[in-house]
Every structure is written in structure tokens, then in C-alpha cells.
Amino acid sequence: MPAAHTKSIALTGELSAWVDELVDSGEYGNASEVMWAGLRAMKDQRERHAAELEEIRTRIRRGAEQARSGDFAAGSGEEAVRRAFDEGIKRAGG
């Protein structure tokens, strides 16, 4: 795949050696492929992180709206927390 834009980067000796190992092993064809894979992984991680944060924000907003409308879990706060943890464990397959 031809590069649309050329960038020059500086690597530590350790990272440079690792890139060389990945290319020498045949896992990647050249150093650019190693960098592309690393950048794609970082982009994917950031996108997952952003989606997780948005899900947390959505749940917080939903909880705040429920609290404002008086829609509270039955029982004491401790009981509600226990139920929430039990439900989370069930969903996780535990």
C-alpha cells in the first residue's frame, strides 16, 4: 500500500529493535506495516474507551433522571447495591 504521507519518527533503541524483530520474523513486511498496526490498535482502543465512557455517562444520566422522578430501587441502599452486584455477576457468567 503506497504511503499518502511520509512521516519521520524517532524510536528508542528498544522499540527499534522490536520493530526489527517483528519484520525479521516475517510477521510484518516492513517497519511501516508495524507502525500501521500499532496505530490501528491505538485508534481502536481509543474508540472503545470513548464508547465505554459514553455508556457510563448515559447510565449516570438515566440514574439521575430516575432519581429526579422518584424511581428508586426497593429496599435499603445496601440491598440495592447487593442486587446490582449479584446481577452483574450473573451477567458476567459467575
C-alpha positions in Angstrom: 0.0 0.0 0.0 1.7 3.3 -1.1 2.0 5.9 1.6 0.0 9.0 1.1 2.1 11.0 3.5 5.6 10.3 4.7 6.4 10.9 8.4 9.7 10.5 10.1 9.7 9.2 13.6 12.3 8.5 16.3 12.2 5.3 18.2 14.0 4.3 21.4 16.7 1.6 20.8 14.4 -1.0 22.5 11.4 -0.2 20.2 13.6 0.0 17.1 15.0 -3.5 17.9 11.4 -4.8 18.5 10.3 -3.4 15.1 13.3 -5.1 13.5 12.4 -8.4 15.2 8.8 -8.3 14.0 10.0 -7.6 10.4 12.8 -10.2 10.6 10.3 -12.8 11.9 8.2 -12.3 8.8 5.2 -11.2 10.9 5.3 -7.8 9.1 6.8 -7.0 5.7 8.4 -3.8 6.8 8.7 -1.2 9.6 5.8 0.8 8.1 3.4 -2.2 8.5 4.4 -2.5 12.1 3.7 1.2 12.7 0.4 1.0 10.9 -0.7 -2.0 13.0 0.3 -0.2 16.2 -1.6 3.0 15.2 -4.7 1.0 14.2 -4.6 -0.8 17.6 -4.3 2.5 19.4 -7.1 4.0 17.4 -9.3 1.0 18.1 -8.5 1.2 21.8 -9.4 4.9 22.0 -12.7 4.3 20.1 -13.6 1.5 22.6 -12.6 3.8 25.5 -14.8 6.6 24.1 -17.8 4.2 23.7 -17.3 2.9 27.2 -17.3 6.4 28.6 -20.4 7.4 26.7 -22.1 4.3 28.0 -21.2 5.3 31.6 -22.4 8.8 31.0 -25.7 7.5 29.6 -26.2 5.3 32.6 -25.4 8.2 35.0 -27.9 10.4 33.2 -30.5 7.7 33.3 -29.9 7.1 37.0 -30.2 10.9 37.7 -33.4 11.1 35.8 -34.8 8.2 37.7 -33.8 9.7 41.0 -35.4 13.1 40.0 -38.6 11.3 39.1 -38.6 9.4 42.4 -37.9 6.0 40.8 -35.7 4.4 43.4 -34.8 0.7 43.9 -36.8 -1.0 46.6 -35.2 -1.7 50.0 -32.2 -0.1 51.6 -29.2 1.3 49.7 -27.2 -1.7 50.8 -29.8 -4.1 49.5 -29.9 -2.3 46.2 -26.1 -2.4 45.9 -26.1 -6.1 46.6 -28.8 -6.7 44.0 -26.8 -4.7 41.5 -23.6 -6.7 42.2 -25.5 -10.0 42.0 -27.0 -9.0 38.7 -23.5 -8.0 37.4 -22.1 -11.4 38.5 -24.9 -13.2 36.7 -24.3 -11.2 33.5 -20.6 -12.0 33.7 -21.4 -15.7 33.9 -20.3 -16.1 37.5 
